[in-house]
Amino acid sequence: MRHPVFAPSWFACLVLALLATACSKDPEPQTKNQPAAPASASSTSSAVEPASAAASAQAAASQADATVSANALYQAVCAACHTDGVAGAPKLGNREDWQPRLAQGEAALMESVMNGKGSMPIKGTALDASEEELRDTVRYMVQGAQ
């Protein structure tokens, strides 16, 4: 007869709690040093970008930042289980693991993330992460499985 201390569910909870404690602090945000655009020698007035080009550039930068943040959150919290499929967690980018979950839709995936499901605790232990950050991370995790 197994001792209750060594039950797999207790052990999984202990491992997740230790990982959450060790990884709960977000790494310092990385700043991107971008050099200023050189001034044109032939013109004394500054050029103004069209609004649509500026909006496109801002959207692209926002998308890139979301991908960096999603990767950082995945590495800090989610990778502990989703890299190797611990306790049945779907592996990063693994089509076979993700297809049944994707068939239920993103809303169902987010409900599992926000409320926990099976061995996965609420927010996968990323309690300080916003719903938007978690959604970006889920999208990052399934992108190779679609």
C-alpha positions as CSV (number, residue, x, y, z in Angstrom):
1,M,0.0,0.0,0.0
2,R,1.4,3.4,-1.0
3,H,1.9,6.1,1.6
4,P,-0.4,9.1,0.9
5,V,2.6,11.4,1.0
6,F,3.9,9.8,-2.2
7,A,0.6,10.0,-4.2
8,P,1.3,11.4,-7.7
9,S,-1.3,14.2,-7.3
10,W,0.3,15.4,-4.1
11,F,3.8,15.3,-5.7
12,A,2.6,17.2,-8.8
13,C,1.1,19.9,-6.6
14,L,4.3,20.2,-4.6
15,V,6.4,20.5,-7.8
16,L,4.1,23.1,-9.3
17,A,4.1,25.1,-6.0
18,L,7.9,25.0,-5.9
19,L,8.1,26.1,-9.6
20,A,5.6,28.9,-9.0
21,T,7.6,30.2,-6.1
22,A,10.8,30.0,-8.0
23,C,9.5,31.5,-11.2
24,S,6.8,33.9,-9.9
25,K,8.8,37.1,-10.4
26,D,8.8,38.4,-14.0
27,P,12.2,39.1,-15.4
28,E,13.0,42.7,-15.9
29,P,11.5,43.9,-19.1
30,Q,14.0,44.2,-21.9
31,T,14.2,47.5,-23.5
32,K,15.1,47.9,-27.1
33,N,17.6,50.6,-27.9
34,Q,16.7,51.9,-31.2
35,P,18.8,54.6,-32.7
36,A,17.1,57.9,-33.7
37,A,16.5,58.3,-37.4
38,P,19.2,60.4,-39.0
39,A,18.2,63.9,-40.0
40,S,18.2,64.7,-43.6
41,A,20.9,67.1,-44.6
42,S,18.9,68.4,-47.6
43,S,15.8,69.3,-45.6
44,T,15.4,71.5,-42.6
45,S,11.8,70.5,-42.0
46,S,11.0,67.1,-40.4
47,A,9.2,64.5,-42.4
48,V,5.9,63.4,-41.1
49,E,4.9,59.7,-41.5
50,P,1.4,59.1,-42.8
51,A,-0.9,58.0,-40.0
52,S,-1.6,54.6,-41.6
53,A,2.2,53.8,-41.8
54,A,2.7,54.8,-38.2
55,A,-0.3,52.7,-37.1
56,S,1.1,49.7,-39.1
57,A,4.5,50.2,-37.5
58,Q,3.0,50.4,-34.0
59,A,0.9,47.3,-34.6
60,A,3.9,45.4,-35.8
61,A,5.9,46.5,-32.7
62,S,3.0,45.6,-30.4
63,Q,2.8,42.1,-32.1
64,A,6.5,41.6,-31.6
65,D,6.3,42.7,-28.0
66,A,3.4,40.3,-27.4
67,T,5.5,37.4,-28.9
68,V,8.5,38.3,-26.7
69,S,6.2,38.5,-23.6
70,A,4.4,35.3,-24.5
71,N,7.7,33.5,-24.9
72,A,9.0,34.9,-21.7
73,L,5.9,33.9,-19.8
74,Y,6.0,30.4,-21.4
75,Q,9.7,30.0,-20.4
76,A,9.2,31.3,-16.8
77,V,6.0,29.4,-16.0
78,C,4.5,27.1,-18.6
79,A,7.6,25.3,-19.9
80,A,7.9,23.3,-16.6
81,C,5.0,21.1,-17.7
82,H,4.3,21.9,-21.4
83,T,7.8,21.1,-22.6
84,D,7.7,17.4,-21.7
85,G,3.9,16.9,-21.3
86,V,4.0,16.6,-17.5
87,A,0.7,15.3,-16.0
88,G,-0.8,15.2,-19.5
89,A,-0.1,18.8,-20.4
90,P,-0.1,19.4,-24.1
91,K,3.4,19.9,-25.4
92,L,4.5,23.1,-27.1
93,G,3.5,23.1,-30.7
94,N,2.5,19.4,-30.7
95,R,-0.4,19.1,-33.1
96,E,-1.6,15.7,-31.8
97,D,-1.8,17.1,-28.2
98,W,-3.5,20.4,-29.1
99,Q,-6.0,19.4,-31.8
100,P,-8.7,18.1,-29.4
101,R,-8.3,21.3,-27.3
102,L,-8.3,23.6,-30.3
103,A,-11.5,21.9,-31.6
104,Q,-13.2,23.3,-28.5
105,G,-12.2,26.8,-29.4
106,E,-10.0,29.5,-27.8
107,A,-12.7,30.5,-25.3
108,A,-12.7,26.9,-23.8
109,L,-8.8,27.0,-23.7
110,M,-8.9,30.3,-21.9
111,E,-11.5,29.0,-19.4
112,S,-9.1,26.1,-18.6
113,V,-6.2,28.6,-18.2
114,M,-8.1,31.1,-16.0
115,N,-9.8,28.5,-13.8
116,G,-7.4,25.6,-13.9
117,K,-8.1,22.1,-15.2
118,G,-6.9,18.7,-14.1
119,S,-3.4,19.1,-12.7
120,M,-3.0,22.6,-14.0
121,P,-3.7,25.2,-11.3
122,I,-5.4,28.5,-11.9
123,K,-3.5,30.6,-14.4
124,G,-0.9,27.9,-14.5
125,T,0.6,29.5,-11.4
126,A,1.2,32.8,-13.3
127,L,-1.2,34.6,-10.9
128,D,0.2,38.1,-11.7
129,A,-0.3,37.7,-15.5
130,S,-3.2,39.4,-17.1
131,E,-5.8,37.6,-19.2
132,E,-4.3,39.2,-22.3
133,E,-0.8,38.0,-21.4
134,L,-2.1,34.5,-20.8
135,R,-4.1,34.6,-24.1
136,D,-0.9,35.7,-26.0
137,T,1.0,32.8,-24.3
138,V,-1.7,30.2,-25.2
139,R,-1.6,31.5,-28.8
140,Y,2.2,31.2,-28.8
141,M,2.0,27.6,-27.4
142,V,-0.4,26.4,-30.1
143,Q,1.0,28.2,-33.1
144,G,3.0,25.2,-34.3
145,A,0.0,22.9,-33.8
146,Q,-2.4,24.7,-36.1
